[in-house]
C-alpha cells in the first residue's frame, strides 16, 4: 500500500503541475481489513511500534482534512491485481472468482477458444503427418 500510494501521489502531483489537475481523494482498494483500520485511525496504538516509519506517512495521507487518499475495503475476489499475483481458478464451486471486468480486460474467453482451436489444429496436423509417413495407410 505504501508503494502504491507513493506512486499515485507522484502521478497526481505531475498531473496537477502540468494540467492544473485537482481531484478529490484517491481511492485505495484494500482486501485487508486490518490495514484499512490502521490507515484510517487517528490515534496510534502501542501495538504498532513494530510498523516501519514509511507506513506512518500513508496514515497521514489517509486521515485529516488534507487527506490525499481514502481506503475502500473490497473482497479479495474483486481485486484485479490478484489475477496477476496469485493463481486463481476461473470458478470455485460455480462462483466466478475472476470478475467480468477483469475477464474482459484480459480477454480470457477468446483466449480459451483460440487455444482450443490451436490444439485441435495441431492434433489434426499430427494425424495428417502420421498418415503420410505410415506405409500401411496406403
N, CA, C and O atoms as a MOPAC input file, in Angstrom:
PM7 MOZYME 1SCF
protein

 N      0.82500 1    -1.18400 1     0.00000 1
 C      0.00000 1     0.00000 1     0.00000 1
 C      0.87000 1     1.24900 1     0.00000 1
 O      0.53700 1     2.24800 1    -0.63700 1
 N      1.98100 1     1.18500 1     0.71500 1
 C      2.87200 1     2.33500 1     0.78900 1
 C      3.42000 1     2.70500 1    -0.58500 1
 O      3.41800 1     3.87500 1    -0.96900 1
 N      3.88800 1     1.70200 1    -1.31900 1
 C      4.45300 1     1.96900 1    -2.64700 1
 C      3.38200 1     2.43800 1    -3.62300 1
 O      3.62700 1     3.32800 1    -4.43700 1
 N      2.19800 1     1.84200 1    -3.54200 1
 C      1.10300 1     2.24300 1    -4.43700 1
 C      0.69300 1     3.68400 1    -4.16800 1
 O      0.47200 1     4.45200 1    -5.10400 1
 N      0.59000 1     4.05200 1    -2.90300 1
 C      0.20600 1     5.42600 1    -2.55600 1
 C      1.28300 1     6.41800 1    -2.97100 1
 O      0.97500 1     7.50700 1    -3.45600 1
 N      2.53400 1     6.04900 1    -2.78400 1
 C      3.62800 1     6.92800 1    -3.18700 1
 C      3.61000 1     7.15900 1    -4.69400 1
 O      3.77700 1     8.28800 1    -5.15400 1
 N      3.40800 1     6.09800 1    -5.45700 1
 C      3.34200 1     6.22800 1    -6.91700 1
 C      2.13700 1     7.05200 1    -7.34400 1
 O      2.24600 1     7.92300 1    -8.20700 1
 N      0.99300 1     6.77600 1    -6.74000 1
 C     -0.22600 1     7.51700 1    -7.09200 1
 C     -0.08300 1     8.99400 1    -6.75100 1
 O     -0.55700 1     9.85500 1    -7.49300 1
 N      0.56500 1     9.28600 1    -5.64000 1
 C      0.76900 1    10.68300 1    -5.25300 1
 C      1.69500 1    11.38100 1    -6.24000 1
 O      1.47300 1    12.54200 1    -6.58300 1
 N      2.72900 1    10.68600 1    -6.69700 1
 C      3.62400 1    11.26300 1    -7.69700 1
 C      2.90600 1    11.55400 1    -9.00000 1
 O      3.11100 1    12.60800 1    -9.60200 1
 N      2.06100 1    10.62600 1    -9.44300 1
 C      1.29200 1    10.83500 1   -10.67500 1
 C      0.32100 1    11.99200 1   -10.50200 1
 O      0.16600 1    12.82600 1   -11.39400 1
 N     -0.33000 1    12.03500 1    -9.34600 1
 C     -1.28300 1    13.12600 1    -9.08400 1
 C     -0.57300 1    14.47800 1    -9.09200 1
 O     -1.08800 1    15.44300 1    -9.65700 1
 N      0.59800 1    14.55500 1    -8.47500 1
 C      1.34900 1    15.81300 1    -8.44900 1
 C      1.79900 1    16.22300 1    -9.84400 1
 O      1.78700 1    17.40900 1   -10.17400 1
 N      2.19500 1    15.25500 1   -10.66600 1
 C      2.59000 1    15.55800 1   -12.04400 1
 C      1.41000 1    16.10400 1   -12.83200 1
 O      1.54500 1    17.08800 1   -13.55900 1
 N      0.25600 1    15.46900 1   -12.69100 1
 C     -0.94800 1    15.95100 1   -13.37300 1
 C     -1.32400 1    17.35000 1   -12.90400 1
 O     -1.73200 1    18.19100 1   -13.70600 1
 N     -1.18600 1    17.59700 1   -11.61100 1
 C     -1.52100 1    18.91500 1   -11.07200 1
 C     -0.56800 1    19.98200 1   -11.60000 1
 O     -0.97600 1    21.11600 1   -11.85000 1
 N      0.69200 1    19.62100 1   -11.76800 1
 C      1.68500 1    20.58500 1   -12.23500 1
 C      1.49600 1    20.94400 1   -13.70400 1
 O      1.58400 1    22.11600 1   -14.07200 1
 N      1.24000 1    19.95400 1   -14.53800 1
 C      1.16000 1    20.20400 1   -15.97300 1
 C     -0.22400 1    20.59900 1   -16.46500 1
 O     -0.34300 1    21.43600 1   -17.35900 1
 N     -1.25800 1    20.01700 1   -15.90300 1
 C     -2.60000 1    20.25300 1   -16.43300 1
 C     -3.55100 1    20.85900 1   -15.42000 1
 O     -4.76600 1    20.80900 1   -15.61200 1
 N     -3.03200 1    21.42500 1   -14.35700 1
 C     -3.87100 1    22.06200 1   -13.34800 1
 C     -4.93500 1    21.08700 1   -12.84000 1
 O     -6.09000 1    21.45600 1   -12.62400 1
 N     -4.52300 1    19.85800 1   -12.66100 1
 C     -5.41300 1    18.78200 1   -12.24000 1
 C     -5.63000 1    18.86700 1   -10.74400 1
 O     -4.67600 1    18.87600 1    -9.96700 1
 N     -6.88200 1    18.93000 1   -10.34800 1
 C     -7.20700 1    18.93900 1    -8.92400 1
 C     -8.32300 1    17.92800 1    -8.70600 1
 O     -9.38700 1    18.02900 1    -9.31700 1
 N     -8.08800 1    16.97600 1    -7.85500 1
 C     -9.09700 1    15.94100 1    -7.64900 1
 C     -9.38900 1    15.77600 1    -6.17000 1
 O     -8.69700 1    16.31100 1    -5.30400 1
 N    -10.42700 1    15.02400 1    -5.92300 1
 C    -10.73800 1    14.65500 1    -4.55100 1
 C     -9.72800 1    13.60700 1    -4.10400 1
 O     -8.72000 1    13.36800 1    -4.77000 1
 N    -10.01000 1    13.00500 1    -2.99600 1
 C     -9.10400 1    11.96800 1    -2.51500 1
 C     -9.11200 1    10.77400 1    -3.46800 1
 O    -10.11400 1    10.48000 1    -4.11900 1
 N     -7.98700 1    10.10800 1    -3.52900 1
 C     -7.81900 1     8.95900 1    -4.41400 1
 C     -8.23500 1     7.70100 1    -3.65300 1
 O     -7.75500 1     7.47200 1    -2.54300 1
 N     -9.12000 1     6.87900 1    -4.22900 1
 C     -9.49900 1     5.64500 1    -3.52600 1
 C     -8.39400 1     4.59700 1    -3.61400 1
 O     -7.78500 1     4.40700 1    -4.66600 1
 N     -8.14600 1     3.92800 1    -2.50300 1
 C     -7.18300 1     2.83200 1    -2.45100 1
 C     -7.96900 1     1.58500 1    -2.06200 1
 O     -8.49600 1     1.50400 1    -0.95200 1
 N     -8.04900 1     0.62000 1    -2.96100 1
 C     -8.81900 1    -0.59700 1    -2.70800 1
 C     -7.93800 1    -1.61400 1    -1.99600 1
 O     -6.87000 1    -1.98000 1    -2.48600 1
 N     -8.40100 1    -2.06700 1    -0.83000 1
 C     -7.61600 1    -2.96500 1     0.01700 1
 C     -8.48500 1    -4.15400 1     0.41300 1
 O     -9.66500 1    -3.99400 1     0.72400 1
 N     -7.89100 1    -5.35300 1     0.39900 1
 C     -8.63800 1    -6.53300 1     0.83400 1
 C     -8.24400 1    -6.97200 1     2.23800 1
 O     -8.65300 1    -8.04300 1     2.68500 1
 N     -7.46700 1    -6.17100 1     2.93100 1
 C     -7.01800 1    -6.48900 1     4.27500 1
 C     -7.68200 1    -5.51800 1     5.24700 1
 O     -7.34100 1    -4.33500 1     5.27700 1
 N     -8.62800 1    -6.01400 1     6.03800 1
 C     -9.38600 1    -5.15900 1     6.95400 1
 C     -8.48200 1    -4.51800 1     8.00900 1
 O     -8.72300 1    -3.38100 1     8.41400 1
 N     -7.45500 1    -5.22500 1     8.45600 1
 C     -6.55000 1    -4.68100 1     9.47100 1
 C     -5.78500 1    -3.47600 1     8.93300 1
 O     -5.62900 1    -2.47600 1     9.63300 1
 N     -5.31300 1    -3.56700 1     7.70700 1
 C     -4.58900 1    -2.44500 1     7.10000 1
 C     -5.52100 1    -1.25500 1     6.91700 1
 O     -5.12700 1    -0.11300 1     7.15600 1
 N     -6.74700 1    -1.51500 1     6.49700 1
 C     -7.73000 1    -0.44400 1     6.34500 1
 C     -7.96500 1     0.24400 1     7.68100 1
 O     -8.02700 1     1.47200 1     7.74200 1
 N     -8.09500 1    -0.52900 1     8.74600 1
 C     -8.32300 1     0.02700 1    10.08100 1
 C     -7.13300 1     0.86200 1    10.54800 1
 O     -7.30900 1     1.96800 1    11.05700 1
 N     -5.93300 1     0.33600 1    10.37500 1
 C     -4.72900 1     1.06300 1    10.80400 1
 C     -4.57000 1     2.36100 1    10.02400 1
 O     -4.21000 1     3.38900 1    10.59800 1
 N     -4.83400 1     2.32100 1     8.72900 1
 C     -4.63800 1     3.50400 1     7.88600 1
 C     -5.62300 1     4.61400 1     8.20400 1
 O     -5.32900 1     5.78300 1     7.95400 1
 N     -6.78100 1     4.27900 1     8.74700 1
 C     -7.80400 1     5.30600 1     8.96300 1
 C     -7.94200 1     5.74300 1    10.41400 1
 O     -8.71700 1     6.65700 1    10.69500 1
 N     -7.22300 1     5.12900 1    11.34500 1
 C     -7.32000 1     5.51000 1    12.75300 1
 C     -6.42600 1     6.70200 1    13.05900 1
 O     -5.27200 1     6.75500 1    12.63400 1
 N     -6.96600 1     7.64500 1    13.79300 1
 C     -6.20300 1     8.85200 1    14.12800 1
 C     -5.17700 1     8.59500 1    15.23400 1
 O     -4.09700 1     9.18600 1    15.22000 1
 N     -5.49700 1     7.73300 1    16.17600 1
 C     -4.59600 1     7.50600 1    17.29600 1
 C     -3.71800 1     6.28600 1    17.04200 1
 O     -4.15600 1     5.28100 1    16.48200 1
 N     -2.47900 1     6.40700 1    17.46800 1
 C     -1.54800 1     5.28500 1    17.35700 1
 C     -1.70500 1     4.37000 1    18.55500 1
 O     -1.89600 1     4.83500 1    19.67900 1
 N     -1.62700 1     3.10700 1    18.32200 1
 C     -1.68700 1     2.12100 1    19.38200 1
 C     -0.26300 1     1.71500 1    19.74600 1
 O      0.64200 1     1.78000 1    18.91400 1
 N     -0.07500 1     1.30200 1    20.98100 1
 C      1.25700 1     0.83100 1    21.38800 1
 C      1.61700 1    -0.46400 1    20.66100 1
 O      2.78400 1    -0.85600 1    20.62800 1
 N      0.63400 1    -1.11600 1    20.08900 1
 C      0.88400 1    -2.35600 1    19.35300 1
 C      1.46000 1    -2.09500 1    17.96400 1
 O      1.84400 1    -3.03700 1    17.27100 1
 N      1.52400 1    -0.85300 1    17.55600 1
 C      2.03100 1    -0.51800 1    16.22400 1
 C      3.48200 1    -0.05300 1    16.24400 1
 O      3.95300 1     0.53600 1    15.27100 1
 N      4.18800 1    -0.30600 1    17.32500 1
 C      5.58100 1     0.12800 1    17.41400 1
 C      6.46800 1    -0.56400 1    16.38400 1
 O      7.48400 1    -0.00800 1    15.96600 1
 N      6.09600 1    -1.75400 1    15.98000 1
 C      6.90200 1    -2.51100 1    15.02700 1
 C      6.70600 1    -2.04300 1    13.59000 1
 O      7.48000 1    -2.42500 1    12.71200 1
 N      5.69700 1    -1.23300 1    13.33300 1
 C      5.40700 1    -0.77800 1    11.97300 1
 C      6.46300 1     0.24100 1    11.55700 1
 O      6.78800 1     1.15900 1    12.31100 1
 N      6.98700 1     0.07000 1    10.36300 1
 C      8.04500 1     0.95200 1     9.88100 1
 C      7.53800 1     2.37800 1     9.68500 1
 O      6.34600 1     2.60400 1     9.47600 1
 N      8.44800 1     3.31700 1     9.75400 1
 C      8.11200 1     4.73600 1     9.67800 1
 C      7.44300 1     5.08900 1     8.35800 1
 O      6.53900 1     5.92400 1     8.33400 1
 N      7.86800 1     4.47400 1     7.26000 1
 C      7.30800 1     4.84200 1     5.96200 1
 C      5.81200 1     4.55400 1     5.87900 1
 O      5.10300 1     5.19600 1     5.10400 1
 N      5.32500 1     3.59800 1     6.66900 1
 C      3.89700 1     3.29300 1     6.65400 1
 C      3.08600 1     4.34000 1     7.40900 1
 O      1.88800 1     4.49300 1     7.17200 1
 N      3.73800 1     5.05600 1     8.31200 1
 C      3.03200 1     6.11800 1     9.03100 1
 C      2.72800 1     7.29400 1     8.10800 1
 O      1.76100 1     8.02100 1     8.33600 1
 N      3.53000 1     7.48900 1     7.08000 1
 C      3.23600 1     8.54000 1     6.09700 1
 C      1.92200 1     8.24200 1     5.39300 1
 O      1.14700 1     9.15600 1     5.11100 1
 N      1.66900 1     6.98300 1     5.10900 1
 C      0.40800 1     6.59400 1     4.46600 1
 C     -0.75900 1     6.92300 1     5.38300 1
 O     -1.79900 1     7.39300 1     4.92000 1
 N     -0.59800 1     6.68300 1     6.67800 1
 C     -1.65600 1     7.03800 1     7.63300 1
 C     -1.94600 1     8.52800 1     7.57600 1
 O     -3.10600 1     8.93700 1     7.59400 1
 N     -0.90600 1     9.33400 1     7.50900 1
 C     -1.10600 1    10.78500 1     7.44900 1
 C     -1.78200 1    11.20100 1     6.15300 1
 O     -2.53500 1    12.17400 1     6.13100 1
 N     -1.52100 1    10.47300 1     5.07500 1
 C     -2.16200 1    10.78600 1     3.79500 1
 C     -3.62400 1    10.36100 1     3.77900 1
 O     -4.39800 1    10.86000 1     2.96200 1
 N     -4.02200 1     9.44200 1     4.67400 1
 C     -5.39100 1     8.90500 1     4.66500 1
 C     -6.32000 1     9.55600 1     5.68300 1
 O     -7.53300 1     9.36300 1     5.61000 1
 N     -5.78500 1    10.31900 1     6.62600 1
 C     -6.64900 1    10.91100 1     7.65000 1
 C     -6.51800 1    12.42600 1     7.63200 1
 O     -5.55900 1    12.97500 1     7.09000 1
 N     -7.47900 1    13.08100 1     8.22300 1
 C     -7.43300 1    14.53000 1     8.36000 1
 C     -8.14900 1    15.26000 1     7.24400 1
 O     -8.68100 1    14.65400 1     6.31400 1
 N     -8.14800 1    16.58600 1     7.36300 1
 C     -8.83000 1    17.42900 1     6.38000 1
 C     -8.08800 1    17.47700 1     5.05200 1
 O     -8.70900 1    17.66400 1     4.00600 1
 N     -6.77600 1    17.31100 1     5.07900 1
 C     -5.97300 1    17.34900 1     3.85400 1
 C     -5.66100 1    15.94800 1     3.33500 1
 O     -4.61500 1    15.73000 1     2.72400 1
 N     -6.55700 1    15.01000 1     3.57500 1
 C     -6.32100 1    13.62400 1     3.15600 1
 C     -6.18700 1    13.54800 1     1.64100 1
 O     -6.94200 1    14.17700 1     0.90000 1
 N     -5.22100 1    12.77300 1     1.20300 1
 C     -4.98400 1    12.58900 1    -0.22700 1
 C     -5.58600 1    11.27400 1    -0.72500 1
 O     -5.82500 1    11.10800 1    -1.92100 1
 N     -5.82800 1    10.34200 1     0.19800 1
 C     -6.35300 1     9.02400 1    -0.14300 1
 C     -7.49600 1     8.66700 1     0.79300 1
 O     -7.58300 1     9.18400 1     1.90700 1
 N     -8.35600 1     7.79600 1     0.34100 1
 C     -9.32400 1     7.16000 1     1.23300 1
 C     -9.34400 1     5.67000 1     0.92000 1
 O     -9.32400 1     5.25700 1    -0.23900 1
 N     -9.38300 1     4.88000 1     1.98100 1
 C     -9.32500 1     3.43500 1     1.80700 1
 C    -10.72600 1     2.87300 1     1.59800 1
 O    -11.70000 1     3.32400 1     2.20100 1
 N    -10.79400 1     1.88600 1     0.73400 1
 C    -12.04800 1     1.19500 1     0.44600 1
 C    -11.77200 1    -0.29400 1     0.56400 1
 O    -10.95500 1    -0.83900 1    -0.17700 1
 N    -12.46200 1    -0.95800 1     1.50600 1
 C    -12.28400 1    -2.40100 1     1.62900 1
 C    -13.11200 1    -3.08700 1     0.56100 1
 O    -14.29200 1    -2.78400 1     0.38000 1
 N    -12.48300 1    -4.01600 1    -0.14600 1
 C    -13.20600 1    -4.83900 1    -1.11100 1
 C    -12.77300 1    -6.28700 1    -0.93400 1
 O    -11.71800 1    -6.57000 1    -0.36600 1
 N    -13.58400 1    -7.17300 1    -1.41600 1
 C    -13.31500 1    -8.60100 1    -1.29700 1
 C    -12.07700 1    -8.98100 1    -2.10500 1
 O    -11.78200 1    -8.36400 1    -3.12900 1
 N    -11.37000 1    -9.98100 1    -1.64900 1
 C    -10.19100 1   -10.46900 1    -2.36300 1
 C    -10.53800 1   -10.88500 1    -3.78000 1
 O     -9.73400 1   -10.72400 1    -4.69800 1
 N    -11.73500 1   -11.41900 1    -3.95500 1
 C    -12.14800 1   -11.88800 1    -5.27700 1
 C    -12.32700 1   -10.75900 1    -6.27800 1
 O    -12.32300 1   -10.99500 1    -7.48600 1
 N    -12.48600 1    -9.53100 1    -5.78700 1
 C    -12.73100 1    -8.39700 1    -6.67400 1
 C    -11.47000 1    -7.59900 1    -7.00600 1
 O    -11.52500 1    -6.67500 1    -7.81800 1
 N    -10.34300 1    -7.93800 1    -6.39500 1
 C     -9.12200 1    -7.17500 1    -6.64600 1
 C     -8.50900 1    -7.62900 1    -7.95900 1
 O     -8.16300 1    -8.79900 1    -8.12200 1
 N     -8.37700 1    -6.69900 1    -8.89100 1
 C     -7.85500 1    -7.03800 1   -10.20900 1
 C     -6.38900 1    -7.44500 1   -10.16200 1
 O     -5.95700 1    -8.27400 1   -10.96300 1
 N     -5.63000 1    -6.88800 1    -9.25400 1
 C     -4.20000 1    -7.20400 1    -9.19900 1
 C     -3.96200 1    -8.65700 1    -8.81500 1
 O     -2.93800 1    -9.22700 1    -9.19100 1
 N     -4.88100 1    -9.27000 1    -8.07600 1
 C     -4.68100 1   -10.64400 1    -7.64100 1
 C     -4.60600 1   -11.62600 1    -8.78900 1
 O     -3.98700 1   -12.68200 1    -8.66100 1
 N     -5.22000 1   -11.30000 1    -9.89700 1
 C     -5.16500 1   -12.22600 1   -11.02100 1
 C     -3.73500 1   -12.35700 1   -11.54400 1
 O     -3.39200 1   -13.35900 1   -12.17100 1
 N     -2.91200 1   -11.36000 1   -11.29100 1
 C     -1.53400 1   -11.40000 1   -11.76200 1
 C     -0.55100 1   -11.78800 1   -10.66300 1
 O      0.61200 1   -12.06700 1   -10.95400 1
 N     -0.99500 1   -11.81200 1    -9.40200 1
 C     -0.08100 1   -12.11200 1    -8.31000 1
 C     -0.25700 1   -13.49700 1    -7.72300 1
 O      0.64000 1   -13.99500 1    -7.04300 1
 N     -1.39300 1   -14.12700 1    -7.96900 1
 C     -1.57000 1   -15.49000 1    -7.48100 1
 C     -2.45600 1   -16.26200 1    -8.44600 1
 O     -3.29000 1   -15.68900 1    -9.14700 1
 N     -2.26000 1   -17.55200 1    -8.46400 1
 C     -3.02300 1   -18.39200 1    -9.38800 1
 C     -4.43900 1   -18.56000 1    -8.86500 1
 O     -4.64900 1   -19.10700 1    -7.78300 1
 N     -5.39500 1   -18.09400 1    -9.62500 1
 C     -6.79400 1   -18.22800 1    -9.25300 1
 C     -7.52100 1   -19.05300 1   -10.30000 1
 O     -7.35600 1   -18.82100 1   -11.49800 1
 N     -8.32500 1   -20.01300 1    -9.86200 1
 C     -9.15600 1   -20.70200 1   -10.84500 1
 C    -10.24500 1   -19.75300 1   -11.33600 1
 O    -10.57500 1   -18.77700 1   -10.66200 1
 N    -10.79100 1   -20.03800 1   -12.49300 1
 C    -11.83300 1   -19.16500 1   -13.02500 1
 C    -13.08500 1   -19.24500 1   -12.16800 1
 O    -13.73500 1   -18.22600 1   -11.93200 1
 N    -13.43300 1   -20.43200 1   -11.69900 1
 C    -14.58700 1   -20.58000 1   -10.81500 1
 C    -14.21900 1   -21.45600 1    -9.63100 1
 O    -13.31500 1   -22.28900 1    -9.70300 1
 N    -14.93100 1   -21.24800 1    -8.55700 1
 C    -14.76800 1   -22.07500 1    -7.36800 1
 C    -16.16600 1   -22.50500 1    -6.95300 1
 O    -16.94600 1   -21.69600 1    -6.45000 1
 N    -16.47700 1   -23.75200 1    -7.15900 1
 C    -17.79400 1   -24.30400 1    -6.87500 1
 C    -18.88600 1   -23.51300 1    -7.59800 1
 O    -19.93500 1   -23.21500 1    -7.02700 1
 N    -18.62500 1   -23.18200 1    -8.84500 1
 C    -19.61200 1   -22.48600 1    -9.66100 1
 C    -19.64100 1   -20.98300 1    -9.49600 1
 O    -20.34400 1   -20.30000 1   -10.24100 1
 N    -18.89100 1   -20.44300 1    -8.53300 1
 C    -18.86800 1   -18.99700 1    -8.31100 1
 C    -17.65500 1   -18.42400 1    -9.03000 1
 O    -16.53300 1   -18.85500 1    -8.76800 1
 N    -17.85200 1   -17.45700 1    -9.93600 1
 C    -16.69800 1   -16.90900 1   -10.65300 1
 C    -15.77900 1   -16.13100 1    -9.72100 1
 O    -16.22900 1   -15.26500 1    -8.97200 1
 N    -14.48100 1   -16.44700 1    -9.77200 1
 C    -13.50200 1   -15.72600 1    -8.96900 1
 C    -12.92700 1   -14.54300 1    -9.72900 1
 O    -12.50300 1   -13.55400 1    -9.13200 1
 N    -12.91500 1   -14.65300 1   -11.03300 1
 C    -12.41800 1   -13.55100 1   -11.84300 1
 C    -13.61500 1   -12.69300 1   -12.22500 1
 O    -14.59100 1   -13.19100 1   -12.78700 1
 N    -13.53900 1   -11.42200 1   -11.92400 1
 C    -14.66600 1   -10.54600 1   -12.21500 1
 C    -14.87600 1   -10.44500 1   -13.71600 1
 O    -13.95000 1   -10.66300 1   -14.49700 1
 N    -16.08200 1   -10.11800 1   -14.10900 1
 C    -16.39000 1    -9.98700 1   -15.52800 1
 C    -15.51800 1    -8.91000 1   -16.16100 1
 O    -15.07100 1    -9.04800 1   -17.29900 1
 N    -15.28100 1    -7.82800 1   -15.40600 1
 C    -14.44800 1    -6.74000 1   -15.91900 1
 C    -13.03000 1    -7.23000 1   -16.18100 1
 O    -12.44300 1    -6.93200 1   -17.22100 1
 N    -12.48500 1    -7.98400 1   -15.23100 1
 C    -11.12600 1    -8.49600 1   -15.38500 1
 C    -11.04900 1    -9.49200 1   -16.52500 1
 O    -10.10000 1    -9.47000 1   -17.30900 1
 N    -12.03700 1   -10.36200 1   -16.62300 1
 C    -12.05100 1   -11.34000 1   -17.70800 1
 C    -12.11600 1   -10.64000 1   -19.06000 1
 O    -11.45800 1   -11.05600 1   -20.01300 1
 N    -12.90900 1    -9.57900 1   -19.13900 1
 C    -12.99300 1    -8.82300 1   -20.39100 1
 C    -11.67600 1    -8.10200 1   -20.66200 1
 O    -11.23700 1    -7.98900 1   -21.80600 1
 N    -11.05900 1    -7.61900 1   -19.59200 1
 C     -9.81000 1    -6.88000 1   -19.73200 1
 C     -8.71000 1    -7.75300 1   -20.32300 1
 O     -7.95300 1    -7.30200 1   -21.18300 1
 N     -8.62000 1    -8.97900 1   -19.87300 1
 C     -7.56600 1    -9.85700 1   -20.38700 1
 C     -8.07300 1   -10.78400 1   -21.47700 1
 O     -7.33300 1   -11.63700 1   -21.96600 1
 N     -9.33800 1   -10.62000 1   -21.85900 1
 C     -9.92000 1   -11.36000 1   -22.97800 1
 C     -9.79300 1   -12.86600 1   -22.76400 1
 O     -9.39100 1   -13.59800 1   -23.66800 1
 N    -10.13700 1   -13.31700 1   -21.56800 1
 C     -9.89800 1   -14.71000 1   -21.19800 1
 C    -10.75300 1   -15.68500 1   -22.00000 1
 O    -10.29300 1   -16.78100 1   -22.31900 1
 N    -11.97700 1   -15.31300 1   -22.33000 1
 C    -12.85500 1   -16.22900 1   -23.05600 1
 C    -12.31300 1   -16.49500 1   -24.45900 1
 O    -12.24600 1   -17.64300 1   -24.89700 1
 N    -11.92700 1   -15.43000 1   -25.16100 1
 C    -11.39600 1   -15.59300 1   -26.51200 1
 C    -10.09000 1   -16.37600 1   -26.50800 1
 O     -9.83400 1   -17.16200 1   -27.42000 1
 N     -9.27500 1   -16.16800 1   -25.50200 1
 C     -8.00500 1   -16.89700 1   -25.43800 1
 C     -8.24000 1   -18.38800 1   -25.27300 1
 O     -7.52500 1   -19.20000 1   -25.86000 1
 N     -9.24700 1   -18.75500 1   -24.47200 1
 C     -9.54700 1   -20.17600 1   -24.30200 1
 C     -9.99100 1   -20.78300 1   -25.62400 1
 O     -9.57100 1   -21.88300 1   -25.98100 1
 N    -10.83800 1   -20.06600 1   -26.34400 1
 C    -11.32600 1   -20.55600 1   -27.63000 1
 C    -10.17100 1   -20.68400 1   -28.60900 1
 O    -10.06000 1   -21.69300 1   -29.30600 1
 N     -9.30900 1   -19.67700 1   -28.67000 1
 C     -8.17200 1   -19.71900 1   -29.59000 1
 C     -7.21700 1   -20.84800 1   -29.22800 1
 O     -6.70400 1   -21.53900 1   -30.10800 1
 N     -6.97900 1   -21.03400 1   -27.93900 1
 C     -6.09000 1   -22.11000 1   -27.50800 1
 C     -6.67800 1   -23.46500 1   -27.89300 1
 O     -5.96100 1   -24.34300 1   -28.37200 1
 N     -7.97700 1   -23.63300 1   -27.68500 1
 C     -8.63900 1   -24.88800 1   -28.04900 1
 C     -8.52700 1   -25.12600 1   -29.55300 1
 O     -8.25600 1   -26.24400 1   -29.99000 1
 N     -8.73600 1   -24.07000 1   -30.34400 1
 C     -8.61700 1   -24.20000 1   -31.80100 1
 C     -7.19000 1   -24.56400 1   -32.20900 1
 O     -6.98900 1   -25.37800 1   -33.11000 1
 N     -6.20300 1   -23.96400 1   -31.55100 1
 C     -4.80800 1   -24.26000 1   -31.86600 1
 C     -4.46500 1   -25.70700 1   -31.52100 1
 O     -3.75200 1   -26.37600 1   -32.26900 1
 N     -4.97100 1   -26.18400 1   -30.39500 1
 C     -4.70900 1   -27.57100 1   -30.00800 1
 C     -5.35200 1   -28.54800 1   -30.98800 1
 O     -4.74500 1   -29.55300 1   -31.35800 1
 N     -6.58100 1   -28.25100 1   -31.40600 1
 C     -7.24700 1   -29.11500 1   -32.38800 1
 C     -6.50500 1   -29.11400 1   -33.72100 1
 O     -6.33800 1   -30.16600 1   -34.33800 1
 N     -6.06300 1   -27.94900 1   -34.16500 1
 C     -5.32200 1   -27.85800 1   -35.42900 1
 C     -4.01300 1   -28.62900 1   -35.34300 1
 O     -3.62600 1   -29.30600 1   -36.29600 1
 N     -3.32400 1   -28.53100 1   -34.20100 1
 C     -2.06700 1   -29.26100 1   -34.02500 1
 C     -2.31500 1   -30.76600 1   -34.03200 1
 O     -1.53300 1   -31.52200 1   -34.60900 1
 N     -3.39400 1   -31.20000 1   -33.39800 1
 C     -3.73000 1   -32.62700 1   -33.37700 1
 C     -4.06600 1   -33.12700 1   -34.77900 1
 O     -3.64600 1   -34.21600 1   -35.17000 1
 N     -4.81800 1   -32.33600 1   -35.53100 1
 C     -5.14900 1   -32.71800 1   -36.90700 1
 C     -3.89800 1   -32.78200 1   -37.77800 1
 O     -3.77500 1   -33.66000 1   -38.63200 1
 N     -2.97300 1   -31.85400 1   -37.56100 1
 C     -1.72500 1   -31.84800 1   -38.32000 1
 C     -0.90700 1   -33.09700 1   -38.01700 1
 O     -0.31400 1   -33.68800 1   -38.91900 1
 N     -0.87500 1   -33.49900 1   -36.75100 1
 C     -0.15800 1   -34.72100 1   -36.37700 1
 C     -0.76800 1   -35.93400 1   -37.06400 1
 O     -0.05200 1   -36.80600 1   -37.55400 1
 N     -2.09500 1   -35.98200 1   -37.09700 1
 C     -2.77000 1   -37.11400 1   -37.74100 1
 C     -2.47800 1   -37.14700 1   -39.23500 1
 O     -2.25400 1   -38.21900 1   -39.79700 1
 N     -2.47700 1   -35.98600 1   -39.88500 1
 C     -2.15200 1   -35.92200 1   -41.32000 1
 C     -0.72300 1   -36.38200 1   -41.57200 1
 O     -0.46900 1   -37.14600 1   -42.50300 1
 N      0.20100 1   -35.92100 1   -40.75100 1
 C      1.60100 1   -36.31300 1   -40.90700 1
 C      1.78000 1   -37.80800 1   -40.67200 1
 O      2.59300 1   -38.44700 1   -41.34000 1
 N      1.03200 1   -38.36600 1   -39.73600 1
 C      1.13000 1   -39.79800 1   -39.45400 1
 C      0.62200 1   -40.60900 1   -40.64000 1
 O      1.19300 1   -41.65200 1   -40.96000 1
 N     -0.42600 1   -40.15400 1   -41.28700 1
 C     -0.96400 1   -40.86500 1   -42.45500 1
 C      0.01300 1   -40.82800 1   -43.62700 1
 O      0.14200 1   -41.80900 1   -44.36000 1
 N      0.69700 1   -39.70700 1   -43.80600 1
 C      1.63100 1   -39.56600 1   -44.92800 1
 C      2.85200 1   -40.45100 1   -44.76100 1
 O      3.36900 1   -40.97700 1   -45.74600 1
 N      3.32300 1   -40.62600 1   -43.54000 1
 C      4.54300 1   -41.39800 1   -43.30900 1
 C      4.26700 1   -42.86000 1   -43.01500 1
 O      5.19300 1   -43.67000 1   -43.02000 1
 N      3.02300 1   -43.21700 1   -42.76100 1
 C      2.68800 1   -44.60400 1   -42.44400 1
 C      2.57700 1   -45.42100 1   -43.73300 1
 O      1.70400 1   -45.14100 1   -44.55400 1
 N      3.44200 1   -46.42900 1   -43.93200 1
 C      3.39100 1   -47.22500 1   -45.16500 1
 C      2.13000 1   -48.07600 1   -45.25500 1
 O      1.75400 1   -48.50000 1   -46.34800 1
 N      1.47100 1   -48.33300 1   -44.13300 1
 C      0.27000 1   -49.16400 1   -44.15100 1
 C     -0.99300 1   -48.36600 1   -44.47300 1
 O     -2.04500 1   -48.95000 1   -44.73000 1
 N     -0.89500 1   -47.04200 1   -44.45900 1
 C     -2.10200 1   -46.23600 1   -44.67100 1
 C     -2.52800 1   -46.22400 1   -46.12900 1
 O     -3.65400 1   -45.82600 1   -46.42800 1
 N     -1.66600 1   -46.64600 1   -47.04600 1
 C     -1.98700 1   -46.86100 1   -48.44200 1
 C     -2.14500 1   -45.63700 1   -49.20000 1
 O     -2.41900 1   -45.68400 1   -50.39900 1

